[in-house]
Amino acid sequence: MKNIKLSYSVLLLIHAVIALVVFVAPFLSKIYALLIPVVGFYIVYRTKNKNNEVLLIAAYLVGVEVFLRMTGGNFNNEYVKFGVIFFMLLGMMYSNFSTNAFIYWFFLILLIPGILITATVFNPSVDIKKSLVFNLSGPVCLAISSIYMFRRKILFSDLQNILVAMALPILSTAIYLFLYNPSVRDVVTGTQSNFETSGGFGPNQVSTILGLGIFVFFTQLLLFSKSKKIMILNGMLVIFITYRGIVTFSRGGVITAVVMIVCLLSLLYLFSNAKGKSKFVWVFILTGLMGIGVWTYSSLQTNGLIEKRYANQDASGRTKKDRLGGREEIMGEELSIFMDNPIMGIGAGMGKEIRKEKFGDSSASHNEITRMLSEHGLFGIFGLVLLFITPIIIYVNNRQHLYFFSFFVFWMLTINHAAMRIAAPAFVYGLSLLLVQVKIPEKVENSVD
């Protein structure tokens, strides 16, 4: 991680060019998708993962996932999750893992009863294998990532390199969105999530990954801008990506980014001395001004419709009955199913089918919590409790992890509005388990505690 030959600015430029090239020649997206794991494997094989190179590769895969999916580069919807799992397992082969990570092996065991129930279902109209993969790839990706990262020692500067690796393809995504739809004003006609401003792909996933990009470039602006030029560059990137995130009209990713930034600023403020706290007043003011500026510009470009969207109104200004785009109904149905099957659940991946039969609703779940309850029952409750409590216990002796709360709330909020459709929440959850060291110790090892 220390021997990055290309400068930050050059890397940004390369990824801007990637967006342009793929926009002009979309077939190159598949070649891009194939090259990433191949080059990544070569890097890990050559370095023997001495500096956690697998985390850089996995982070890059997480950042590029939405870009590949919107440009037709993905070989299947779970391509990146499988890629992340592969590199995490590869990292374990080279660098072992903590024996205390058994708790996440136990989480995987808790998924087995739900799988067995699904395996006994005989319904020719249901593709059991596809349903299992769709619903379990996210939790499995989370568990394997967590096992590798559980209390693994890492410098804060190296953690930032991992975040930058994730953010570079997110910049490609934002630039591609601009090329796909340069004039937001021409395509925004209502307050629903907008596929035109989302590159023709799901606004929810696009908003989610852009929200992650907002946070990463904000940390670059705040903590890693070594010159005024880099500070201005990072500031412009934050503004640009925030704007593209807002105009997807999908609120989840943008709200999550704001909460992540608030968590980071609050933590930095609390740990600062009196002099540092006085300087933070200016940080709060400038951050607020940036936010107001982007929001005002977004409102002008959407003719005020974005304000109605966040106020939960339609284009005519009437308040909508549901606040979560129909997700409340699905969540209610899943809770009802859980009440009917509280012990074993209905089986992994069977929620959609049972809701279709019982309620006539064939929509896939957007909420990982209610999905775990309805499909895994009591085992799902145990699994969720484990996922919520473990990172907090680790943080008690991991106070130098400045991004902990930001990562944790990203996972928590994202699984509530976008389930685990993409690999980002699973991988970022794992990042919250790292044992981060801000100060450089006498000897740094790629080890687990």
Secondary structure, 3 states (H helix, E strand, C coil): CCCCCCCHHHHHHHHHHHHHHHHHCCCHHHHHHHHHHHHHHHHHHHHCCCCCHHHHHHHHHHHHHHHHHHCCCCCCCCHHHHHHHHHHHHHHHHHCCCHHHHHHHHHHHHHHHHHHHHHCCCCCCCCHHHHHHHHHHHHHHHHHHHHHHCCEEEEHHHHHHHHHHHHHHHHHHHHHHHHHCCCHHHCCCCCCCCCCCCCCCCHHHHHHHHHHHHHHHHHHHHHCCCCHHHHHHHHHHHHHHHHHHHCCCCHHHHHHHHHHHHHHHHHHHHCCCHHHHHHHHHHHHHHHHHHHHHHHHHHHHCCCHHHHHHCCECCCCCECCCCCCCHHHHHHHHHHHHHHCCCCCCCCCCHHHHHHHHHCCCCCCCCHHHHHHHHHHHHHHHHHHHHHHHHHHHHCCCCCCCCHHHHHHHHHHHHHHCCCCCCHHHHHHHHCCCEEECCCCCCCCCCEC
